[in-house]
Amino acid sequence: MATTTAQITLTSNDLTSDALSLTTTATLTDTGSKVGVTETSGLSRKITTATDEYTLLAEADYADDKAHKVYLKHVGTTDSDRVDVKLASQHVGRLYAGDWMFIPWSGGTDIKLTPNVATSVTVEYMVIISS
């Protein structure tokens, strides 16, 4: 059985009145089971040179009502460059240069991105596919 673990660690000495140190992990499993996930879309990059909204991940390409996970990272270095992230028509956030997100995704909606600049913007992404 495959074992894939996601982990996030948050640390700061000056974000709160006390030092912050938080770590949490999750073992990624197939939908409704304890069987480890065994498939990914592969790590890819999308480079855009326009400010048009585009579909990064189409719901038609993935099984619906599943426990997929999506990793997105804006790999740019210009602080003001950003990519707006939408699930269907719902704006969920902005990724500025160096920002990333790891979210659960049922596969039932498109994931769309909109860069704010018409220069080269690169997003790295991967779907961890649940069966």
N, CA, C and O atoms as a GROMACS GRO file, in nm:
protein
  524
    1MET      N    1   0.084  -0.118   0.000
    1MET     CA    2   0.000   0.000   0.000
    1MET      C    3   0.089   0.125   0.000
    1MET      O    4   0.184   0.133   0.077
    2ALA      N    5   0.058   0.219  -0.085
    2ALA     CA    6   0.132   0.344  -0.091
    2ALA      C    7   0.099   0.431   0.031
    2ALA      O    8  -0.013   0.430   0.081
    3THR      N    9   0.199   0.503   0.078
    3THR     CA   10   0.177   0.596   0.188
    3THR      C   11   0.227   0.733   0.145
    3THR      O   12   0.345   0.751   0.114
    4THR      N   13   0.137   0.829   0.143
    4THR     CA   14   0.171   0.967   0.109
    4THR      C   15   0.127   1.054   0.226
    4THR      O   16   0.011   1.050   0.268
    5THR      N   17   0.220   1.132   0.278
    5THR     CA   18   0.191   1.215   0.393
    5THR      C   19   0.211   1.361   0.357
    5THR      O   20   0.313   1.399   0.299
    6ALA      N   21   0.112   1.442   0.390
    6ALA     CA   22   0.123   1.587   0.374
    6ALA      C   23   0.150   1.646   0.512
    6ALA      O   24   0.092   1.603   0.611
    7GLN      N   25   0.240   1.745   0.516
    7GLN     CA   26   0.275   1.806   0.644
    7GLN      C   27   0.292   1.956   0.625
    7GLN      O   28   0.345   2.002   0.524
    8ILE      N   29   0.246   2.030   0.723
    8ILE     CA   30   0.269   2.175   0.723
    8ILE      C   31   0.324   2.213   0.860
    8ILE      O   32   0.278   2.164   0.964
    9THR      N   33   0.421   2.301   0.858
    9THR     CA   34   0.481   2.353   0.980
    9THR      C   35   0.476   2.504   0.975
    9THR      O   36   0.522   2.565   0.878
   10LEU      N   37   0.421   2.565   1.079
   10LEU     CA   38   0.417   2.711   1.092
   10LEU      C   39   0.497   2.749   1.215
   10LEU      O   40   0.470   2.702   1.325
   11THR      N   41   0.596   2.836   1.196
   11THR     CA   42   0.674   2.885   1.309
   11THR      C   43   0.695   3.035   1.296
   11THR      O   44   0.711   3.088   1.186
   12SER      N   45   0.694   3.103   1.409
   12SER     CA   46   0.720   3.246   1.412
   12SER      C   47   0.752   3.287   1.555
   12SER      O   48   0.693   3.237   1.650
   13ASN      N   49   0.846   3.379   1.568
   13ASN     CA   50   0.877   3.435   1.700
   13ASN      C   51   0.807   3.567   1.724
   13ASN      O   52   0.810   3.618   1.836
   14ASP      N   53   0.742   3.624   1.620
   14ASP     CA   54   0.685   3.757   1.638
   14ASP      C   55   0.546   3.776   1.576
   14ASP      O   56   0.499   3.889   1.563
   15LEU      N   57   0.480   3.668   1.539
   15LEU     CA   58   0.345   3.679   1.483
   15LEU      C   59   0.241   3.693   1.593
   15LEU      O   60   0.142   3.764   1.576
   16THR      N   61   0.262   3.626   1.703
   16THR     CA   62   0.171   3.632   1.817
   16THR      C   63   0.250   3.675   1.940
   16THR      O   64   0.371   3.693   1.933
   17SER      N   65   0.182   3.692   2.054
   17SER     CA   66   0.250   3.735   2.175
   17SER      C   67   0.346   3.629   2.228
   17SER      O   68   0.441   3.662   2.300
   18ASP      N   69   0.324   3.503   2.195
   18ASP     CA   70   0.416   3.394   2.228
   18ASP      C   71   0.469   3.335   2.099
   18ASP      O   72   0.410   3.352   1.993
   19ALA      N   73   0.580   3.266   2.108
   19ALA     CA   74   0.636   3.198   1.991
   19ALA      C   75   0.534   3.098   1.938
   19ALA      O   76   0.469   3.026   2.015
   20LEU      N   77   0.522   3.093   1.807
   20LEU     CA   78   0.429   3.002   1.742
   20LEU      C   79   0.506   2.885   1.684
   20LEU      O   80   0.605   2.904   1.613
   21SER      N   81   0.461   2.765   1.713
   21SER     CA   82   0.520   2.645   1.655
   21SER      C   83   0.408   2.543   1.640
   21SER      O   84   0.362   2.483   1.737
   22LEU      N   85   0.365   2.523   1.515
   22LEU     CA   86   0.252   2.435   1.487
   22LEU      C   87   0.291   2.342   1.374
   22LEU      O   88   0.337   2.387   1.269
   23THR      N   89   0.273   2.214   1.394
   23THR     CA   90   0.298   2.114   1.290
   23THR      C   91   0.181   2.018   1.288
   23THR      O   92   0.136   1.972   1.393
   24THR      N   93   0.132   1.989   1.168
   24THR     CA   94   0.027   1.889   1.155
   24THR      C   95   0.052   1.806   1.030
   24THR      O   96   0.110   1.855   0.932
   25THR      N   97   0.009   1.682   1.034
   25THR     CA   98   0.029   1.592   0.921
   25THR      C   99  -0.101   1.520   0.889
   25THR      O  100  -0.190   1.509   0.974
   26ALA      N  101  -0.111   1.472   0.767
   26ALA     CA  102  -0.225   1.392   0.725
   26ALA      C  103  -0.175   1.286   0.628
   26ALA      O  104  -0.095   1.314   0.539
   27THR      N  105  -0.222   1.165   0.646
   27THR     CA  106  -0.194   1.058   0.550
   27THR      C  107  -0.301   1.063   0.444
   27THR      O  108  -0.420   1.055   0.476
   28LEU      N  109  -0.262   1.076   0.318
   28LEU     CA  110  -0.358   1.092   0.209
   28LEU      C  111  -0.408   0.955   0.165
   28LEU      O  112  -0.331   0.866   0.131
   29THR      N  113  -0.540   0.941   0.167
   29THR     CA  114  -0.603   0.813   0.133
   29THR      C  115  -0.708   0.830   0.025
   29THR      O  116  -0.755   0.941  -0.002
   30ASP      N  117  -0.744   0.718  -0.036
   30ASP     CA  118  -0.852   0.719  -0.134
   30ASP      C  119  -0.984   0.753  -0.066
   30ASP      O  120  -0.997   0.741   0.056
   31THR      N  121  -1.080   0.795  -0.144
   31THR     CA  122  -1.210   0.839  -0.095
   31THR      C  123  -1.275   0.732  -0.008
   31THR      O  124  -1.295   0.618  -0.051
   32GLY      N  125  -1.309   0.769   0.117
   32GLY     CA  126  -1.383   0.681   0.206
   32GLY      C  127  -1.311   0.554   0.247
   32GLY      O  128  -1.377   0.454   0.278
   33SER      N  129  -1.178   0.554   0.247
   33SER     CA  130  -1.106   0.432   0.285
   33SER      C  131  -0.977   0.469   0.356
   33SER      O  132  -0.944   0.587   0.372
   34LYS      N  133  -0.905   0.367   0.399
   34LYS     CA  134  -0.773   0.387   0.459
   34LYS      C  135  -0.663   0.344   0.365
   34LYS      O  136  -0.547   0.332   0.405
   35VAL      N  137  -0.698   0.320   0.239
   35VAL     CA  138  -0.602   0.279   0.137
   35VAL      C  139  -0.531   0.404   0.086
   35VAL      O  140  -0.595   0.503   0.049
   36GLY      N  141  -0.399   0.400   0.084
   36GLY     CA  142  -0.322   0.515   0.039
   36GLY      C  143  -0.343   0.547  -0.108
   36GLY      O  144  -0.366   0.458  -0.190
   37VAL      N  145  -0.336   0.676  -0.141
   37VAL     CA  146  -0.346   0.718  -0.280
   37VAL      C  147  -0.228   0.662  -0.359
   37VAL      O  148  -0.119   0.646  -0.305
   38THR      N  149  -0.252   0.634  -0.487
   38THR     CA  150  -0.146   0.572  -0.568
   38THR      C  151  -0.125   0.641  -0.702
   38THR      O  152  -0.052   0.590  -0.787
   39GLU      N  153  -0.190   0.756  -0.723
   39GLU     CA  154  -0.181   0.820  -0.854
   39GLU      C  155  -0.173   0.971  -0.840
   39GLU      O  156  -0.235   1.030  -0.752
   40THR      N  157  -0.096   1.033  -0.931
   40THR     CA  158  -0.094   1.179  -0.941
   40THR      C  159  -0.105   1.219  -1.087
   40THR      O  160  -0.088   1.137  -1.178
   41SER      N  161  -0.133   1.344  -1.108
   41SER     CA  162  -0.132   1.399  -1.243
   41SER      C  163   0.011   1.422  -1.290
   41SER      O  164   0.036   1.444  -1.409
   42GLY      N  165   0.105   1.416  -1.196
   42GLY     CA  166   0.244   1.452  -1.224
   42GLY      C  167   0.264   1.600  -1.194
   42GLY      O  168   0.171   1.679  -1.208
   43LEU      N  169   0.382   1.636  -1.155
   43LEU     CA  170   0.414   1.776  -1.127
   43LEU      C  171   0.434   1.847  -1.259
   43LEU      O  172   0.517   1.807  -1.340
   44SER      N  173   0.358   1.955  -1.280
   44SER     CA  174   0.362   2.028  -1.406
   44SER      C  175   0.377   2.177  -1.381
   44SER      O  176   0.361   2.225  -1.269
   45ARG      N  177   0.407   2.248  -1.489
   45ARG     CA  178   0.413   2.394  -1.484
   45ARG      C  179   0.332   2.451  -1.599
   45ARG      O  180   0.333   2.398  -1.710
   46LYS      N  181   0.262   2.560  -1.570
   46LYS     CA  182   0.186   2.634  -1.671
   46LYS      C  183   0.243   2.776  -1.674
   46LYS      O  184   0.247   2.844  -1.571
   47ILE      N  185   0.287   2.819  -1.792
   47ILE     CA  186   0.341   2.954  -1.810
   47ILE      C  187   0.242   3.034  -1.892
   47ILE      O  188   0.201   2.992  -2.001
   48THR      N  189   0.203   3.150  -1.841
   48THR     CA  190   0.110   3.236  -1.914
   48THR      C  191   0.174   3.371  -1.939
   48THR      O  192   0.263   3.414  -1.866
   49THR      N  193   0.127   3.437  -2.045
   49THR     CA  194   0.176   3.572  -2.078
   49THR      C  195   0.058   3.664  -2.109
   49THR      O  196   0.070   3.755  -2.191
   50ALA      N  197  -0.054   3.639  -2.042
   50ALA     CA  198  -0.174   3.721  -2.061
   50ALA      C  199  -0.249   3.729  -1.929
   50ALA      O  200  -0.223   3.651  -1.838
   51THR      N  201  -0.341   3.823  -1.920
   51THR     CA  202  -0.420   3.839  -1.798
   51THR      C  203  -0.558   3.774  -1.810
   51THR      O  204  -0.646   3.800  -1.728
   52ASP      N  205  -0.576   3.690  -1.910
   52ASP     CA  206  -0.704   3.621  -1.929
   52ASP      C  207  -0.719   3.507  -1.828
   52ASP      O  208  -0.623   3.437  -1.797
   53GLU      N  209  -0.841   3.490  -1.779
   53GLU     CA  210  -0.871   3.374  -1.694
   53GLU      C  211  -0.859   3.247  -1.777
   53GLU      O  212  -0.900   3.244  -1.894
   54TYR      N  213  -0.803   3.142  -1.719
   54TYR     CA  214  -0.794   3.015  -1.789
   54TYR      C  215  -0.822   2.900  -1.692
   54TYR      O  216  -0.805   2.914  -1.571
   55THR      N  217  -0.865   2.788  -1.748
   55THR     CA  218  -0.892   2.669  -1.667
   55THR      C  219  -0.764   2.589  -1.653
   55THR      O  220  -0.711   2.538  -1.752
   56LEU      N  221  -0.715   2.579  -1.530
   56LEU     CA  222  -0.596   2.499  -1.504
   56LEU      C  223  -0.633   2.351  -1.493
   56LEU      O  224  -0.567   2.265  -1.551
   57LEU      N  225  -0.738   2.323  -1.418
   57LEU     CA  226  -0.785   2.186  -1.399
   57LEU      C  227  -0.934   2.179  -1.429
   57LEU      O  228  -1.014   2.248  -1.366
   58ALA      N  229  -0.970   2.098  -1.526
   58ALA     CA  230  -1.109   2.087  -1.569
   58ALA      C  231  -1.177   1.971  -1.498
   58ALA      O  232  -1.123   1.861  -1.488
   59GLU      N  233  -1.297   1.998  -1.448
   59GLU     CA  234  -1.371   1.893  -1.378
   59GLU      C  235  -1.394   1.771  -1.466
   59GLU      O  236  -1.400   1.659  -1.415
   60ALA      N  237  -1.406   1.789  -1.596
   60ALA     CA  238  -1.431   1.677  -1.686
   60ALA      C  239  -1.314   1.579  -1.693
   60ALA      O  240  -1.331   1.465  -1.737
   61ASP      N  241  -1.197   1.622  -1.649
   61ASP     CA  242  -1.078   1.538  -1.656
   61ASP      C  243  -1.056   1.452  -1.531
   61ASP      O  244  -0.966   1.368  -1.530
   62TYR      N  245  -1.138   1.472  -1.427
   62TYR     CA  246  -1.120   1.400  -1.301
   62TYR      C  247  -1.253   1.346  -1.251
   62TYR      O  248  -1.358   1.406  -1.275
   63ALA      N  249  -1.248   1.235  -1.180
   63ALA     CA  250  -1.370   1.178  -1.123
   63ALA      C  251  -1.428   1.275  -1.021
   63ALA      O  252  -1.355   1.339  -0.945
   64ASP      N  253  -1.559   1.284  -1.021
   64ASP     CA  254  -1.632   1.375  -0.933
   64ASP      C  255  -1.655   1.309  -0.797
   64ASP      O  256  -1.656   1.186  -0.786
   65ASP      N  257  -1.673   1.391  -0.694
   65ASP     CA  258  -1.709   1.346  -0.559
   65ASP      C  259  -1.600   1.259  -0.499
   65ASP      O  260  -1.629   1.156  -0.437
   66LYS      N  261  -1.475   1.299  -0.516
   66LYS     CA  262  -1.360   1.223  -0.466
   66LYS      C  263  -1.279   1.308  -0.368
   66LYS      O  264  -1.309   1.426  -0.347
   67ALA      N  265  -1.178   1.248  -0.309
   67ALA     CA  266  -1.094   1.316  -0.210
   67ALA      C  267  -0.959   1.354  -0.271
   67ALA      O  268  -0.854   1.333  -0.210
   68HIS      N  269  -0.962   1.412  -0.392
   68HIS     CA  270  -0.839   1.459  -0.455
   68HIS      C  271  -0.777   1.570  -0.370
   68HIS      O  272  -0.845   1.634  -0.290
   69LYS      N  273  -0.647   1.592  -0.389
   69LYS     CA  274  -0.577   1.705  -0.329
   69LYS      C  275  -0.504   1.779  -0.440
   69LYS      O  276  -0.454   1.716  -0.533
   70VAL      N  277  -0.499   1.911  -0.431
   70VAL     CA  278  -0.435   1.993  -0.533
   70VAL      C  279  -0.326   2.078  -0.468
   70VAL      O  280  -0.348   2.144  -0.366
   71TYR      N  281  -0.209   2.075  -0.529
   71TYR     CA  282  -0.096   2.159  -0.490
   71TYR      C  283  -0.078   2.262  -0.599
   71TYR      O  284  -0.067   2.227  -0.717
   72LEU      N  285  -0.074   2.391  -0.562
   72LEU     CA  286  -0.049   2.502  -0.655
   72LEU      C  287   0.060   2.590  -0.596
   72LEU      O  288   0.059   2.618  -0.476
   73LYS      N  289   0.153   2.635  -0.680
   73LYS     CA  290   0.256   2.728  -0.634
   73LYS      C  291   0.286   2.830  -0.743
   73LYS      O  292   0.309   2.794  -0.858
   74HIS      N  293   0.286   2.956  -0.705
   74HIS     CA  294   0.329   3.065  -0.795
   74HIS      C  295   0.480   3.072  -0.780
   74HIS      O  296   0.530   3.115  -0.677
   75VAL      N  297   0.553   3.030  -0.882
   75VAL     CA  298   0.699   3.018  -0.870
   75VAL      C  299   0.773   3.145  -0.911
   75VAL      O  300   0.896   3.144  -0.920
   76GLY      N  301   0.701   3.253  -0.934
   76GLY     CA  302   0.764   3.379  -0.971
   76GLY      C  303   0.843   3.442  -0.858
   76GLY      O  304   0.840   3.394  -0.745
   77THR      N  305   0.914   3.550  -0.890
   77THR     CA  306   0.996   3.620  -0.791
   77THR      C  307   0.961   3.768  -0.779
   77THR      O  308   1.016   3.838  -0.694
   78THR      N  309   0.870   3.818  -0.863
   78THR     CA  310   0.830   3.959  -0.857
   78THR      C  311   0.715   3.972  -0.757
   78THR      O  312   0.606   3.919  -0.780
   79ASP      N  313   0.740   4.043  -0.646
   79ASP     CA  314   0.645   4.048  -0.535
   79ASP      C  315   0.503   4.089  -0.574
   79ASP      O  316   0.407   4.038  -0.517
   80SER      N  317   0.488   4.180  -0.669
   80SER     CA  318   0.355   4.229  -0.703
   80SER      C  319   0.278   4.138  -0.799
   80SER      O  320   0.157   4.155  -0.816
   81ASP      N  321   0.346   4.043  -0.861
   81ASP     CA  322   0.276   3.948  -0.950
   81ASP      C  323   0.191   3.853  -0.868
   81ASP      O  324   0.234   3.804  -0.764
   82ARG      N  325   0.070   3.828  -0.917
   82ARG     CA  326  -0.018   3.737  -0.845
   82ARG      C  327  -0.101   3.657  -0.943
   82ARG      O  328  -0.111   3.690  -1.061
   83VAL      N  329  -0.162   3.552  -0.891
   83VAL     CA  330  -0.256   3.470  -0.966
   83VAL      C  331  -0.379   3.454  -0.878
   83VAL      O  332  -0.369   3.404  -0.765
   84ASP      N  333  -0.496   3.495  -0.928
   84ASP     CA  334  -0.621   3.474  -0.856
   84ASP      C  335  -0.668   3.332  -0.882
   84ASP      O  336  -0.663   3.284  -0.995
   85VAL      N  337  -0.715   3.265  -0.777
   85VAL     CA  338  -0.759   3.126  -0.786
   85VAL      C  339  -0.909   3.119  -0.763
   85VAL      O  340  -0.961   3.174  -0.666
   86LYS      N  341  -0.979   3.049  -0.854
   86LYS     CA  342  -1.124   3.031  -0.842
   86LYS      C  343  -1.159   2.884  -0.853
   86LYS      O  344  -1.101   2.810  -0.932
   87LEU      N  345  -1.254   2.841  -0.773
   87LEU     CA  346  -1.318   2.711  -0.787
   87LEU      C  347  -1.456   2.740  -0.842
   87LEU      O  348  -1.537   2.805  -0.777
   88ALA      N  349  -1.482   2.691  -0.964
   88ALA     CA  350  -1.602   2.730  -1.038
   88ALA      C  351  -1.602   2.882  -1.046
   88ALA      O  352  -1.510   2.940  -1.103
   89SER      N  353  -1.703   2.949  -0.992
   89SER     CA  354  -1.706   3.095  -0.997
   89SER      C  355  -1.668   3.158  -0.863
   89SER      O  356  -1.674   3.280  -0.849
   90GLN      N  357  -1.628   3.078  -0.765
   90GLN     CA  358  -1.595   3.128  -0.632
   90GLN      C  359  -1.446   3.161  -0.620
   90GLN      O  360  -1.361   3.073  -0.631
   91HIS      N  361  -1.418   3.288  -0.597
   91HIS     CA  362  -1.279   3.332  -0.576
   91HIS      C  363  -1.235   3.280  -0.439
   91HIS      O  364  -1.300   3.309  -0.338
   92VAL      N  365  -1.124   3.204  -0.434
   92VAL     CA  366  -1.079   3.148  -0.307
   92VAL      C  367  -0.950   3.210  -0.256
   92VAL      O  368  -0.914   3.190  -0.140
   93GLY      N  369  -0.880   3.285  -0.339
   93GLY     CA  370  -0.760   3.349  -0.290
   93GLY      C  371  -0.666   3.393  -0.400
   93GLY      O  372  -0.693   3.378  -0.519
   94ARG      N  373  -0.554   3.449  -0.354
   94ARG     CA  374  -0.450   3.498  -0.445
   94ARG      C  375  -0.317   3.437  -0.404
   94ARG      O  376  -0.284   3.428  -0.286
   95LEU      N  377  -0.242   3.396  -0.505
   95LEU     CA  378  -0.107   3.348  -0.482
   95LEU      C  379  -0.011   3.452  -0.538
   95LEU      O  380  -0.007   3.476  -0.658
   96TYR      N  381   0.066   3.514  -0.449
   96TYR     CA  382   0.172   3.606  -0.492
   96TYR      C  383   0.300   3.526  -0.511
   96TYR      O  384   0.305   3.408  -0.475
   97ALA      N  385   0.401   3.587  -0.567
   97ALA     CA  386   0.527   3.517  -0.595
   97ALA      C  387   0.575   3.442  -0.471
   97ALA      O  388   0.590   3.500  -0.364
   98GLY      N  389   0.599   3.313  -0.488
   98GLY     CA  390   0.645   3.229  -0.378
   98GLY      C  391   0.535   3.166  -0.296
   98GLY      O  392   0.562   3.073  -0.220
   99ASP      N  393   0.411   3.213  -0.309
   99ASP     CA  394   0.300   3.156  -0.234
   99ASP      C  395   0.258   3.022  -0.292
   99ASP      O  396   0.278   2.995  -0.410
  100TRP      N  397   0.200   2.938  -0.209
  100TRP     CA  398   0.150   2.808  -0.252
  100TRP      C  399   0.025   2.773  -0.173
  100TRP      O  400  -0.005   2.834  -0.070
  101MET      N  401  -0.046   2.675  -0.223
  101MET     CA  402  -0.163   2.625  -0.150
  101MET      C  403  -0.175   2.475  -0.173
  101MET      O  404  -0.132   2.422  -0.275
  102PHE      N  405  -0.235   2.409  -0.077
  102PHE     CA  406  -0.262   2.265  -0.083
  102PHE      C  407  -0.405   2.249  -0.035
  102PHE      O  408  -0.434   2.272   0.083
  103ILE      N  409  -0.496   2.210  -0.125
  103ILE     CA  410  -0.638   2.209  -0.091
  103ILE      C  411  -0.704   2.077  -0.128
  103ILE      O  412  -0.661   2.009  -0.221
  104PRO      N  413  -0.809   2.041  -0.055
  104PRO     CA  414  -0.890   1.928  -0.098
  104PRO      C  415  -0.975   1.971  -0.217
  104PRO      O  416  -1.016   2.087  -0.227
  105TRP      N  417  -0.999   1.878  -0.307
  105TRP     CA  418  -1.077   1.910  -0.428
  105TRP      C  419  -1.161   1.789  -0.464
  105TRP      O  420  -1.108   1.679  -0.483
  106SER      N  421  -1.291   1.807  -0.475
  106SER     CA  422  -1.381   1.695  -0.505
  106SER      C  423  -1.375   1.655  -0.652
  106SER      O  424  -1.421   1.547  -0.688
  107GLY      N  425  -1.320   1.743  -0.736
  107GLY     CA  426  -1.318   1.716  -0.880
  107GLY      C  427  -1.445   1.761  -0.949
  107GLY      O  428  -1.460   1.743  -1.070
  108GLY      N  429  -1.538   1.818  -0.874
  108GLY     CA  430  -1.668   1.856  -0.930
  108GLY      C  431  -1.676   1.996  -0.985
  108GLY      O  432  -1.783   2.039  -1.030
  109THR      N  433  -1.566   2.071  -0.984
  109THR     CA  434  -1.564   2.207  -1.038
  109THR      C  435  -1.431   2.231  -1.109
  109THR      O  436  -1.332   2.164  -1.081
  110ASP      N  437  -1.431   2.324  -1.200
  110ASP     CA  438  -1.306   2.366  -1.263
  110ASP      C  439  -1.225   2.449  -1.164
  110ASP      O  440  -1.281   2.519  -1.079
  111ILE      N  441  -1.094   2.441  -1.176
  111ILE     CA  442  -1.006   2.532  -1.103
  111ILE      C  443  -0.950   2.628  -1.207
  111ILE      O  444  -0.883   2.587  -1.302
  112LYS      N  445  -0.979   2.758  -1.187
  112LYS     CA  446  -0.941   2.860  -1.284
  112LYS      C  447  -0.842   2.958  -1.221
  112LYS      O  448  -0.849   2.989  -1.102
  113LEU      N  449  -0.752   3.006  -1.304
  113LEU     CA  450  -0.652   3.103  -1.260
  113LEU      C  451  -0.656   3.227  -1.347
  113LEU      O  452  -0.686   3.220  -1.467
  114THR      N  453  -0.626   3.341  -1.286
  114THR     CA  454  -0.617   3.467  -1.360
  114THR      C  455  -0.494   3.543  -1.313
  114THR      O  456  -0.492   3.593  -1.200
  115PRO      N  457  -0.390   3.553  -1.396
  115PRO     CA  458  -0.272   3.634  -1.361
  115PRO      C  459  -0.308   3.782  -1.366
  115PRO      O  460  -0.397   3.822  -1.441
  116ASN      N  461  -0.237   3.864  -1.287
  116ASN     CA  462  -0.264   4.008  -1.289
  116ASN      C  463  -0.170   4.084  -1.382
  116ASN      O  464  -0.185   4.205  -1.400
  117VAL      N  465  -0.073   4.013  -1.442
  117VAL     CA  466   0.021   4.079  -1.532
  117VAL      C  467   0.031   4.000  -1.662
  117VAL      O  468   0.008   3.879  -1.665
  118ALA      N  469   0.066   4.069  -1.769
  118ALA     CA  470   0.078   4.004  -1.900
  118ALA      C  471   0.221   3.962  -1.930
  118ALA      O  472   0.254   3.927  -2.043
  119THR      N  473   0.306   3.965  -1.828
  119THR     CA  474   0.441   3.912  -1.844
  119THR      C  475   0.438   3.764  -1.807
  119THR      O  476   0.332   3.712  -1.770
  120SER      N  477   0.547   3.699  -1.817
  120SER     CA  478   0.552   3.556  -1.790
  120SER      C  479   0.521   3.524  -1.644
  120SER      O  480   0.593   3.567  -1.554
  121VAL      N  481   0.414   3.447  -1.621
  121VAL     CA  482   0.376   3.402  -1.487
  121VAL      C  483   0.374   3.249  -1.490
  121VAL      O  484   0.308   3.189  -1.575
  122THR      N  485   0.446   3.186  -1.397
  122THR     CA  486   0.456   3.041  -1.394
  122THR      C  487   0.391   2.986  -1.268
  122THR      O  488   0.419   3.030  -1.156
  123VAL      N  489   0.303   2.889  -1.288
  123VAL     CA  490   0.238   2.819  -1.178
  123VAL      C  491   0.276   2.672  -1.187
  123VAL      O  492   0.266   2.610  -1.292
  124GLU      N  493   0.319   2.619  -1.075
  124GLU     CA  494   0.350   2.476  -1.063
  124GLU      C  495   0.229   2.410  -0.998
  124GLU      O  496   0.169   2.466  -0.906
  125TYR      N  497   0.193   2.290  -1.045
  125TYR     CA  498   0.074   2.226  -0.989
  125TYR      C  499   0.079   2.074  -1.002
  125TYR      O  500   0.151   2.018  -1.084
  126MET      N  501  -0.001   2.010  -0.916
  126MET     CA  502  -0.015   1.866  -0.920
  126MET      C  503  -0.146   1.828  -0.853
  126MET      O  504  -0.187   1.889  -0.754
  127VAL      N  505  -0.212   1.726  -0.909
  127VAL     CA  506  -0.330   1.670  -0.845
  127VAL      C  507  -0.291   1.534  -0.790
  127VAL      O  508  -0.237   1.451  -0.862
  128ILE      N  509  -0.317   1.512  -0.663
  128ILE     CA  510  -0.304   1.379  -0.604
  128ILE      C  511  -0.442   1.319  -0.616
  128ILE      O  512  -0.538   1.364  -0.553
  129ILE      N  513  -0.451   1.215  -0.699
  129ILE     CA  514  -0.580   1.163  -0.744
  129ILE      C  515  -0.630   1.054  -0.650
  129ILE      O  516  -0.559   0.959  -0.619
  130SER      N  517  -0.754   1.070  -0.607
  130SER     CA  518  -0.820   0.971  -0.523
  130SER      C  519  -0.915   0.887  -0.607
  130SER      O  520  -0.983   0.939  -0.696
  131SER      N  521  -0.919   0.759  -0.578
  131SER     CA  522  -1.012   0.673  -0.652
  131SER      C  523  -1.133   0.639  -0.568
  131SER      O  524  -1.222   0.567  -0.615
   0.00000   0.00000   0.00000
